[in-house]
């Protein structure tokens, strides 16, 4: 009986939001993060599409969107 070729297991990439833990990974080319642009169309950060928390380009929390629409500055 011939040997069956090994099937490679697809490595799942984990990319959770630091606040709500929802998965942000979409595929090898795209993420679900929403880019935030500054006054001159430069990228200044990103927003989680699930919890609406905002982060800078170094993934530091800038604004926290809590339950019931309560917002907090970080």
PyMOL Python script that loads the backbone (N, CA, C, O; Angstrom):
from pymol import cmd

cmd.read_pdbstr("""\
ATOM      1  N   UNK A   1       0.852  -1.178   0.000  1.00  0.00           N
ATOM      2  CA  UNK A   1       0.000   0.000   0.000  1.00  0.00           C
ATOM      3  C   UNK A   1       0.899   1.243   0.000  1.00  0.00           C
ATOM      4  O   UNK A   1       1.781   1.357   0.852  1.00  0.00           O
ATOM      5  N   UNK A   2       0.692   2.174  -0.939  1.00  0.00           N
ATOM      6  CA  UNK A   2       1.534   3.368  -1.000  1.00  0.00           C
ATOM      7  C   UNK A   2       1.246   4.304   0.177  1.00  0.00           C
ATOM      8  O   UNK A   2       0.135   4.362   0.704  1.00  0.00           O
ATOM      9  N   UNK A   3       2.290   5.029   0.561  1.00  0.00           N
ATOM     10  CA  UNK A   3       2.138   5.990   1.666  1.00  0.00           C
ATOM     11  C   UNK A   3       1.296   7.175   1.213  1.00  0.00           C
ATOM     12  O   UNK A   3       1.435   7.669   0.094  1.00  0.00           O
ATOM     13  N   UNK A   4       0.444   7.606   2.083  1.00  0.00           N
ATOM     14  CA  UNK A   4      -0.382   8.785   1.822  1.00  0.00           C
ATOM     15  C   UNK A   4       0.432  10.032   2.153  1.00  0.00           C
ATOM     16  O   UNK A   4       1.107  10.070   3.182  1.00  0.00           O
ATOM     17  N   UNK A   5       0.380  11.038   1.307  1.00  0.00           N
ATOM     18  CA  UNK A   5       1.107  12.271   1.626  1.00  0.00           C
ATOM     19  C   UNK A   5       0.513  12.928   2.872  1.00  0.00           C
ATOM     20  O   UNK A   5      -0.691  12.884   3.121  1.00  0.00           O
ATOM     21  N   UNK A   6       1.403  13.529   3.632  1.00  0.00           N
ATOM     22  CA  UNK A   6       0.943  14.216   4.846  1.00  0.00           C
ATOM     23  C   UNK A   6       0.189  15.480   4.456  1.00  0.00           C
ATOM     24  O   UNK A   6       0.609  16.236   3.579  1.00  0.00           O
ATOM     25  N   UNK A   7      -0.907  15.680   5.115  1.00  0.00           N
ATOM     26  CA  UNK A   7      -1.683  16.893   4.898  1.00  0.00           C
ATOM     27  C   UNK A   7      -1.216  17.929   5.910  1.00  0.00           C
ATOM     28  O   UNK A   7      -1.185  17.676   7.114  1.00  0.00           O
ATOM     29  N   UNK A   8      -0.861  19.075   5.408  1.00  0.00           N
ATOM     30  CA  UNK A   8      -0.408  20.121   6.324  1.00  0.00           C
ATOM     31  C   UNK A   8      -1.621  20.738   7.004  1.00  0.00           C
ATOM     32  O   UNK A   8      -2.642  21.024   6.378  1.00  0.00           O
ATOM     33  N   UNK A   9      -1.470  20.929   8.287  1.00  0.00           N
ATOM     34  CA  UNK A   9      -2.544  21.558   9.043  1.00  0.00           C
ATOM     35  C   UNK A   9      -2.409  23.060   8.893  1.00  0.00           C
ATOM     36  O   UNK A   9      -1.317  23.614   9.023  1.00  0.00           O
ATOM     37  N   UNK A  10      -3.513  23.707   8.620  1.00  0.00           N
ATOM     38  CA  UNK A  10      -3.518  25.152   8.458  1.00  0.00           C
ATOM     39  C   UNK A  10      -3.362  25.789   9.839  1.00  0.00           C
ATOM     40  O   UNK A  10      -4.156  25.546  10.748  1.00  0.00           O
ATOM     41  N   UNK A  11      -2.325  26.605   9.970  1.00  0.00           N
ATOM     42  CA  UNK A  11      -2.097  27.266  11.236  1.00  0.00           C
ATOM     43  C   UNK A  11      -3.099  28.397  11.402  1.00  0.00           C
ATOM     44  O   UNK A  11      -3.197  29.285  10.555  1.00  0.00           O
ATOM     45  N   UNK A  12      -3.819  28.357  12.472  1.00  0.00           N
ATOM     46  CA  UNK A  12      -4.792  29.418  12.732  1.00  0.00           C
ATOM     47  C   UNK A  12      -4.070  30.590  13.383  1.00  0.00           C
ATOM     48  O   UNK A  12      -3.322  30.412  14.344  1.00  0.00           O
ATOM     49  N   UNK A  13      -4.294  31.765  12.866  1.00  0.00           N
ATOM     50  CA  UNK A  13      -3.655  32.956  13.388  1.00  0.00           C
ATOM     51  C   UNK A  13      -4.611  33.629  14.355  1.00  0.00           C
ATOM     52  O   UNK A  13      -5.756  33.925  14.014  1.00  0.00           O
ATOM     53  N   UNK A  14      -4.135  33.862  15.549  1.00  0.00           N
ATOM     54  CA  UNK A  14      -4.954  34.530  16.557  1.00  0.00           C
ATOM     55  C   UNK A  14      -4.587  36.003  16.591  1.00  0.00           C
ATOM     56  O   UNK A  14      -3.418  36.348  16.767  1.00  0.00           O
ATOM     57  N   UNK A  15      -5.562  36.864  16.425  1.00  0.00           N
ATOM     58  CA  UNK A  15      -5.360  38.311  16.445  1.00  0.00           C
ATOM     59  C   UNK A  15      -6.549  38.949  17.163  1.00  0.00           C
ATOM     60  O   UNK A  15      -7.341  39.655  16.540  1.00  0.00           O
ATOM     61  N   UNK A  16      -6.680  38.703  18.477  1.00  0.00           N
ATOM     62  CA  UNK A  16      -7.840  39.229  19.200  1.00  0.00           C
ATOM     63  C   UNK A  16      -7.694  40.705  19.555  1.00  0.00           C
ATOM     64  O   UNK A  16      -6.582  41.213  19.708  1.00  0.00           O
ATOM     65  N   UNK A  17      -8.821  41.380  19.682  1.00  0.00           N
ATOM     66  CA  UNK A  17      -8.832  42.754  20.180  1.00  0.00           C
ATOM     67  C   UNK A  17      -8.402  42.708  21.648  1.00  0.00           C
ATOM     68  O   UNK A  17      -8.887  41.859  22.394  1.00  0.00           O
ATOM     69  N   UNK A  18      -7.503  43.599  22.081  1.00  0.00           N
ATOM     70  CA  UNK A  18      -7.069  43.596  23.479  1.00  0.00           C
ATOM     71  C   UNK A  18      -8.179  43.909  24.479  1.00  0.00           C
ATOM     72  O   UNK A  18      -8.052  43.580  25.658  1.00  0.00           O
ATOM     73  N   UNK A  19      -9.253  44.534  24.033  1.00  0.00           N
ATOM     74  CA  UNK A  19     -10.339  44.913  24.943  1.00  0.00           C
ATOM     75  C   UNK A  19     -11.462  43.879  24.972  1.00  0.00           C
ATOM     76  O   UNK A  19     -11.800  43.368  26.040  1.00  0.00           O
ATOM     77  N   UNK A  20     -12.039  43.565  23.821  1.00  0.00           N
ATOM     78  CA  UNK A  20     -13.219  42.684  23.789  1.00  0.00           C
ATOM     79  C   UNK A  20     -12.879  41.240  23.424  1.00  0.00           C
ATOM     80  O   UNK A  20     -13.735  40.360  23.524  1.00  0.00           O
ATOM     81  N   UNK A  21     -11.644  40.989  23.004  1.00  0.00           N
ATOM     82  CA  UNK A  21     -11.164  39.649  22.665  1.00  0.00           C
ATOM     83  C   UNK A  21     -11.798  39.055  21.407  1.00  0.00           C
ATOM     84  O   UNK A  21     -11.657  37.857  21.158  1.00  0.00           O
ATOM     85  N   UNK A  22     -12.497  39.875  20.606  1.00  0.00           N
ATOM     86  CA  UNK A  22     -13.052  39.403  19.333  1.00  0.00           C
ATOM     87  C   UNK A  22     -11.921  39.233  18.329  1.00  0.00           C
ATOM     88  O   UNK A  22     -10.947  39.986  18.362  1.00  0.00           O
ATOM     89  N   UNK A  23     -12.034  38.271  17.453  1.00  0.00           N
ATOM     90  CA  UNK A  23     -11.004  37.977  16.461  1.00  0.00           C
ATOM     91  C   UNK A  23     -11.003  39.038  15.355  1.00  0.00           C
ATOM     92  O   UNK A  23     -12.035  39.307  14.740  1.00  0.00           O
ATOM     93  N   UNK A  24      -9.828  39.638  15.113  1.00  0.00           N
ATOM     94  CA  UNK A  24      -9.690  40.679  14.098  1.00  0.00           C
ATOM     95  C   UNK A  24      -9.057  40.162  12.822  1.00  0.00           C
ATOM     96  O   UNK A  24      -9.080  40.852  11.803  1.00  0.00           O
ATOM     97  N   UNK A  25      -8.489  38.962  12.855  1.00  0.00           N
ATOM     98  CA  UNK A  25      -7.843  38.386  11.681  1.00  0.00           C
ATOM     99  C   UNK A  25      -8.891  38.061  10.625  1.00  0.00           C
ATOM    100  O   UNK A  25      -9.919  37.459  10.935  1.00  0.00           O
ATOM    101  N   UNK A  26      -8.639  38.454   9.380  1.00  0.00           N
ATOM    102  CA  UNK A  26      -9.571  38.164   8.293  1.00  0.00           C
ATOM    103  C   UNK A  26      -8.950  37.164   7.328  1.00  0.00           C
ATOM    104  O   UNK A  26      -9.518  36.095   7.105  1.00  0.00           O
ATOM    105  N   UNK A  27      -7.796  37.486   6.750  1.00  0.00           N
ATOM    106  CA  UNK A  27      -7.049  36.554   5.907  1.00  0.00           C
ATOM    107  C   UNK A  27      -5.599  37.013   5.855  1.00  0.00           C
ATOM    108  O   UNK A  27      -5.219  37.940   6.571  1.00  0.00           O
ATOM    109  N   UNK A  28      -4.784  36.380   5.020  1.00  0.00           N
ATOM    110  CA  UNK A  28      -3.357  36.690   4.979  1.00  0.00           C
ATOM    111  C   UNK A  28      -3.053  38.110   4.529  1.00  0.00           C
ATOM    112  O   UNK A  28      -1.945  38.601   4.747  1.00  0.00           O
ATOM    113  N   UNK A  29      -4.008  38.772   3.909  1.00  0.00           N
ATOM    114  CA  UNK A  29      -3.760  40.104   3.383  1.00  0.00           C
ATOM    115  C   UNK A  29      -4.499  41.204   4.138  1.00  0.00           C
ATOM    116  O   UNK A  29      -4.029  42.341   4.180  1.00  0.00           O
ATOM    117  N   UNK A  30      -5.648  40.885   4.735  1.00  0.00           N
ATOM    118  CA  UNK A  30      -6.492  41.907   5.342  1.00  0.00           C
ATOM    119  C   UNK A  30      -6.816  41.593   6.795  1.00  0.00           C
ATOM    120  O   UNK A  30      -6.796  40.438   7.222  1.00  0.00           O
ATOM    121  N   UNK A  31      -7.113  42.642   7.539  1.00  0.00           N
ATOM    122  CA  UNK A  31      -7.559  42.537   8.919  1.00  0.00           C
ATOM    123  C   UNK A  31      -8.931  43.215   9.019  1.00  0.00           C
ATOM    124  O   UNK A  31      -9.363  43.891   8.085  1.00  0.00           O
ATOM    125  N   UNK A  32      -9.601  43.033  10.139  1.00  0.00           N
ATOM    126  CA  UNK A  32     -10.901  43.678  10.337  1.00  0.00           C
ATOM    127  C   UNK A  32     -10.768  45.013  11.065  1.00  0.00           C
ATOM    128  O   UNK A  32     -11.767  45.681  11.329  1.00  0.00           O
ATOM    129  N   UNK A  33      -9.515  45.407  11.392  1.00  0.00           N
ATOM    130  CA  UNK A  33      -9.308  46.702  12.036  1.00  0.00           C
ATOM    131  C   UNK A  33      -9.766  47.821  11.103  1.00  0.00           C
ATOM    132  O   UNK A  33      -9.605  47.727   9.886  1.00  0.00           O
ATOM    133  N   UNK A  34     -10.334  48.874  11.676  1.00  0.00           N
ATOM    134  CA  UNK A  34     -10.758  50.038  10.907  1.00  0.00           C
ATOM    135  C   UNK A  34      -9.686  51.108  11.093  1.00  0.00           C
ATOM    136  O   UNK A  34      -9.419  51.533  12.217  1.00  0.00           O
ATOM    137  N   UNK A  35      -9.079  51.538  10.003  1.00  0.00           N
ATOM    138  CA  UNK A  35      -8.022  52.545  10.081  1.00  0.00           C
ATOM    139  C   UNK A  35      -8.561  53.918  10.434  1.00  0.00           C
ATOM    140  O   UNK A  35      -9.628  54.318   9.970  1.00  0.00           O
ATOM    141  N   UNK A  36      -7.814  54.636  11.259  1.00  0.00           N
ATOM    142  CA  UNK A  36      -8.170  56.013  11.628  1.00  0.00           C
ATOM    143  C   UNK A  36      -7.162  56.946  10.969  1.00  0.00           C
ATOM    144  O   UNK A  36      -5.953  56.754  11.088  1.00  0.00           O
ATOM    145  N   UNK A  37      -7.673  57.960  10.272  1.00  0.00           N
ATOM    146  CA  UNK A  37      -6.820  58.889   9.549  1.00  0.00           C
ATOM    147  C   UNK A  37      -6.762  60.242  10.249  1.00  0.00           C
ATOM    148  O   UNK A  37      -7.738  60.690  10.851  1.00  0.00           O
ATOM    149  N   UNK A  38      -5.598  60.883  10.158  1.00  0.00           N
ATOM    150  CA  UNK A  38      -5.407  62.213  10.732  1.00  0.00           C
ATOM    151  C   UNK A  38      -5.832  63.295   9.757  1.00  0.00           C
ATOM    152  O   UNK A  38      -6.476  63.022   8.744  1.00  0.00           O
ATOM    153  N   UNK A  39      -5.462  64.525  10.078  1.00  0.00           N
ATOM    154  CA  UNK A  39      -5.844  65.693   9.266  1.00  0.00           C
ATOM    155  C   UNK A  39      -5.285  65.644   7.854  1.00  0.00           C
ATOM    156  O   UNK A  39      -5.913  66.148   6.924  1.00  0.00           O
ATOM    157  N   UNK A  40      -4.115  65.044   7.681  1.00  0.00           N
ATOM    158  CA  UNK A  40      -3.469  65.012   6.370  1.00  0.00           C
ATOM    159  C   UNK A  40      -3.509  63.612   5.749  1.00  0.00           C
ATOM    160  O   UNK A  40      -2.611  63.237   4.995  1.00  0.00           O
ATOM    161  N   UNK A  41      -4.541  62.854   6.065  1.00  0.00           N
ATOM    162  CA  UNK A  41      -4.761  61.496   5.563  1.00  0.00           C
ATOM    163  C   UNK A  41      -3.633  60.525   5.930  1.00  0.00           C
ATOM    164  O   UNK A  41      -3.387  59.557   5.211  1.00  0.00           O
ATOM    165  N   UNK A  42      -2.960  60.784   7.037  1.00  0.00           N
ATOM    166  CA  UNK A  42      -1.968  59.838   7.533  1.00  0.00           C
ATOM    167  C   UNK A  42      -2.644  58.934   8.562  1.00  0.00           C
ATOM    168  O   UNK A  42      -3.556  59.367   9.266  1.00  0.00           O
ATOM    169  N   UNK A  43      -2.204  57.693   8.650  1.00  0.00           N
ATOM    170  CA  UNK A  43      -2.804  56.735   9.580  1.00  0.00           C
ATOM    171  C   UNK A  43      -2.335  57.071  10.990  1.00  0.00           C
ATOM    172  O   UNK A  43      -1.136  57.104  11.268  1.00  0.00           O
ATOM    173  N   UNK A  44      -3.299  57.319  11.878  1.00  0.00           N
ATOM    174  CA  UNK A  44      -2.966  57.656  13.257  1.00  0.00           C
ATOM    175  C   UNK A  44      -3.360  56.554  14.240  1.00  0.00           C
ATOM    176  O   UNK A  44      -3.046  56.647  15.427  1.00  0.00           O
ATOM    177  N   UNK A  45      -4.035  55.527  13.766  1.00  0.00           N
ATOM    178  CA  UNK A  45      -4.438  54.449  14.654  1.00  0.00           C
ATOM    179  C   UNK A  45      -5.474  53.551  14.012  1.00  0.00           C
ATOM    180  O   UNK A  45      -5.656  53.555  12.795  1.00  0.00           O
ATOM    181  N   UNK A  46      -6.155  52.775  14.856  1.00  0.00           N
ATOM    182  CA  UNK A  46      -7.178  51.860  14.368  1.00  0.00           C
ATOM    183  C   UNK A  46      -8.293  51.715  15.396  1.00  0.00           C
ATOM    184  O   UNK A  46      -8.114  52.024  16.575  1.00  0.00           O
ATOM    185  N   UNK A  47      -9.440  51.241  14.933  1.00  0.00           N
ATOM    186  CA  UNK A  47     -10.634  51.071  15.751  1.00  0.00           C
ATOM    187  C   UNK A  47     -11.100  49.626  15.641  1.00  0.00           C
ATOM    188  O   UNK A  47     -11.094  49.056  14.550  1.00  0.00           O
ATOM    189  N   UNK A  48     -11.501  49.032  16.750  1.00  0.00           N
ATOM    190  CA  UNK A  48     -12.067  47.685  16.732  1.00  0.00           C
ATOM    191  C   UNK A  48     -13.515  47.778  16.239  1.00  0.00           C
ATOM    192  O   UNK A  48     -14.298  48.550  16.793  1.00  0.00           O
ATOM    193  N   UNK A  49     -13.885  47.009  15.209  1.00  0.00           N
ATOM    194  CA  UNK A  49     -15.252  47.094  14.692  1.00  0.00           C
ATOM    195  C   UNK A  49     -16.297  46.502  15.639  1.00  0.00           C
ATOM    196  O   UNK A  49     -17.495  46.705  15.438  1.00  0.00           O
ATOM    197  N   UNK A  50     -15.863  45.779  16.659  1.00  0.00           N
ATOM    198  CA  UNK A  50     -16.806  45.136  17.578  1.00  0.00           C
ATOM    199  C   UNK A  50     -17.097  46.006  18.801  1.00  0.00           C
ATOM    200  O   UNK A  50     -18.259  46.269  19.111  1.00  0.00           O
ATOM    201  N   UNK A  51     -16.043  46.456  19.501  1.00  0.00           N
ATOM    202  CA  UNK A  51     -16.264  47.217  20.733  1.00  0.00           C
ATOM    203  C   UNK A  51     -16.070  48.715  20.548  1.00  0.00           C
ATOM    204  O   UNK A  51     -16.328  49.487  21.471  1.00  0.00           O
ATOM    205  N   UNK A  52     -15.614  49.142  19.357  1.00  0.00           N
ATOM    206  CA  UNK A  52     -15.422  50.553  18.995  1.00  0.00           C
ATOM    207  C   UNK A  52     -14.325  51.241  19.810  1.00  0.00           C
ATOM    208  O   UNK A  52     -14.267  52.470  19.839  1.00  0.00           O
ATOM    209  N   UNK A  53     -13.460  50.477  20.469  1.00  0.00           N
ATOM    210  CA  UNK A  53     -12.323  51.067  21.180  1.00  0.00           C
ATOM    211  C   UNK A  53     -11.290  51.509  20.156  1.00  0.00           C
ATOM    212  O   UNK A  53     -11.125  50.875  19.114  1.00  0.00           O
ATOM    213  N   UNK A  54     -10.589  52.612  20.462  1.00  0.00           N
ATOM    214  CA  UNK A  54      -9.609  53.171  19.537  1.00  0.00           C
ATOM    215  C   UNK A  54      -8.198  52.971  20.077  1.00  0.00           C
ATOM    216  O   UNK A  54      -7.961  53.065  21.281  1.00  0.00           O
ATOM    217  N   UNK A  55      -7.261  52.691  19.163  1.00  0.00           N
ATOM    218  CA  UNK A  55      -5.874  52.436  19.514  1.00  0.00           C
ATOM    219  C   UNK A  55      -4.976  53.276  18.610  1.00  0.00           C
ATOM    220  O   UNK A  55      -5.370  53.636  17.501  1.00  0.00           O
ATOM    221  N   UNK A  56      -3.749  53.592  19.090  1.00  0.00           N
ATOM    222  CA  UNK A  56      -2.801  54.294  18.228  1.00  0.00           C
ATOM    223  C   UNK A  56      -2.060  53.256  17.375  1.00  0.00           C
ATOM    224  O   UNK A  56      -2.365  52.065  17.442  1.00  0.00           O
ATOM    225  N   UNK A  57      -1.097  53.704  16.580  1.00  0.00           N
ATOM    226  CA  UNK A  57      -0.393  52.783  15.679  1.00  0.00           C
ATOM    227  C   UNK A  57       0.509  51.802  16.415  1.00  0.00           C
ATOM    228  O   UNK A  57       0.965  50.825  15.821  1.00  0.00           O
ATOM    229  N   UNK A  58       0.776  52.042  17.700  1.00  0.00           N
ATOM    230  CA  UNK A  58       1.572  51.120  18.517  1.00  0.00           C
ATOM    231  C   UNK A  58       0.684  50.214  19.361  1.00  0.00           C
ATOM    232  O   UNK A  58       1.164  49.577  20.299  1.00  0.00           O
ATOM    233  N   UNK A  59      -0.613  50.148  19.037  1.00  0.00           N
ATOM    234  CA  UNK A  59      -1.609  49.323  19.731  1.00  0.00           C
ATOM    235  C   UNK A  59      -1.852  49.731  21.185  1.00  0.00           C
ATOM    236  O   UNK A  59      -2.266  48.907  22.001  1.00  0.00           O
ATOM    237  N   UNK A  60      -1.593  51.002  21.508  1.00  0.00           N
ATOM    238  CA  UNK A  60      -1.915  51.507  22.842  1.00  0.00           C
ATOM    239  C   UNK A  60      -3.337  52.054  22.823  1.00  0.00           C
ATOM    240  O   UNK A  60      -3.733  52.740  21.880  1.00  0.00           O
ATOM    241  N   UNK A  61      -4.094  51.751  23.857  1.00  0.00           N
ATOM    242  CA  UNK A  61      -5.481  52.193  23.965  1.00  0.00           C
ATOM    243  C   UNK A  61      -5.556  53.720  24.036  1.00  0.00           C
ATOM    244  O   UNK A  61      -4.858  54.341  24.837  1.00  0.00           O
ATOM    245  N   UNK A  62      -6.399  54.317  23.201  1.00  0.00           N
ATOM    246  CA  UNK A  62      -6.597  55.766  23.191  1.00  0.00           C
ATOM    247  C   UNK A  62      -7.981  56.105  23.748  1.00  0.00           C
ATOM    248  O   UNK A  62      -8.108  56.981  24.604  1.00  0.00           O
ATOM    249  N   UNK A  63      -9.021  55.412  23.262  1.00  0.00           N
ATOM    250  CA  UNK A  63     -10.388  55.614  23.755  1.00  0.00           C
ATOM    251  C   UNK A  63     -11.033  54.260  23.975  1.00  0.00           C
ATOM    252  O   UNK A  63     -10.901  53.354  23.152  1.00  0.00           O
ATOM    253  N   UNK A  64     -11.728  54.130  25.089  1.00  0.00           N
ATOM    254  CA  UNK A  64     -12.420  52.893  25.439  1.00  0.00           C
ATOM    255  C   UNK A  64     -13.912  53.112  25.298  1.00  0.00           C
ATOM    256  O   UNK A  64     -14.468  54.050  25.870  1.00  0.00           O
ATOM    257  N   UNK A  65     -14.565  52.237  24.530  1.00  0.00           N
ATOM    258  CA  UNK A  65     -16.014  52.311  24.385  1.00  0.00           C
ATOM    259  C   UNK A  65     -16.606  51.219  25.263  1.00  0.00           C
ATOM    260  O   UNK A  65     -16.565  50.041  24.908  1.00  0.00           O
ATOM    261  N   UNK A  66     -17.144  51.601  26.385  1.00  0.00           N
ATOM    262  CA  UNK A  66     -17.719  50.644  27.315  1.00  0.00           C
ATOM    263  C   UNK A  66     -19.154  50.300  26.965  1.00  0.00           C
ATOM    264  O   UNK A  66     -19.656  50.651  25.898  1.00  0.00           O
ATOM    265  N   UNK A  67     -19.796  49.612  27.879  1.00  0.00           N
ATOM    266  CA  UNK A  67     -21.195  49.226  27.677  1.00  0.00           C
ATOM    267  C   UNK A  67     -22.096  50.460  27.744  1.00  0.00           C
ATOM    268  O   UNK A  67     -21.748  51.454  28.381  1.00  0.00           O
ATOM    269  N   UNK A  68     -23.227  50.394  27.098  1.00  0.00           N
ATOM    270  CA  UNK A  68     -24.236  51.456  27.100  1.00  0.00           C
ATOM    271  C   UNK A  68     -23.708  52.759  26.502  1.00  0.00           C
ATOM    272  O   UNK A  68     -24.199  53.834  26.844  1.00  0.00           O
ATOM    273  N   UNK A  69     -22.722  52.679  25.621  1.00  0.00           N
ATOM    274  CA  UNK A  69     -22.233  53.872  24.953  1.00  0.00           C
ATOM    275  C   UNK A  69     -21.337  54.755  25.803  1.00  0.00           C
ATOM    276  O   UNK A  69     -21.034  55.879  25.402  1.00  0.00           O
ATOM    277  N   UNK A  70     -20.899  54.277  26.978  1.00  0.00           N
ATOM    278  CA  UNK A  70     -20.018  55.077  27.828  1.00  0.00           C
ATOM    279  C   UNK A  70     -18.610  55.054  27.230  1.00  0.00           C
ATOM    280  O   UNK A  70     -18.089  53.992  26.891  1.00  0.00           O
ATOM    281  N   UNK A  71     -18.005  56.225  27.105  1.00  0.00           N
ATOM    282  CA  UNK A  71     -16.661  56.336  26.535  1.00  0.00           C
ATOM    283  C   UNK A  71     -15.700  56.798  27.620  1.00  0.00           C
ATOM    284  O   UNK A  71     -16.076  57.517  28.546  1.00  0.00           O
ATOM    285  N   UNK A  72     -14.465  56.372  27.486  1.00  0.00           N
ATOM    286  CA  UNK A  72     -13.435  56.813  28.418  1.00  0.00           C
ATOM    287  C   UNK A  72     -12.150  57.118  27.678  1.00  0.00           C
ATOM    288  O   UNK A  72     -11.780  56.390  26.757  1.00  0.00           O
ATOM    289  N   UNK A  73     -11.467  58.174  28.062  1.00  0.00           N
ATOM    290  CA  UNK A  73     -10.173  58.530  27.483  1.00  0.00           C
ATOM    291  C   UNK A  73      -9.099  57.736  28.223  1.00  0.00           C
ATOM    292  O   UNK A  73      -9.179  57.530  29.434  1.00  0.00           O
ATOM    293  N   UNK A  74      -8.092  57.294  27.467  1.00  0.00           N
ATOM    294  CA  UNK A  74      -6.991  56.560  28.097  1.00  0.00           C
ATOM    295  C   UNK A  74      -5.755  57.420  28.146  1.00  0.00           C
ATOM    296  O   UNK A  74      -4.717  56.982  28.642  1.00  0.00           O
TER     297      UNK A  74
END
""", "prot")
cmd.dss("prot")
cmd.show_as("cartoon", "prot")
cmd.util.cbc("prot")
cmd.orient("prot")
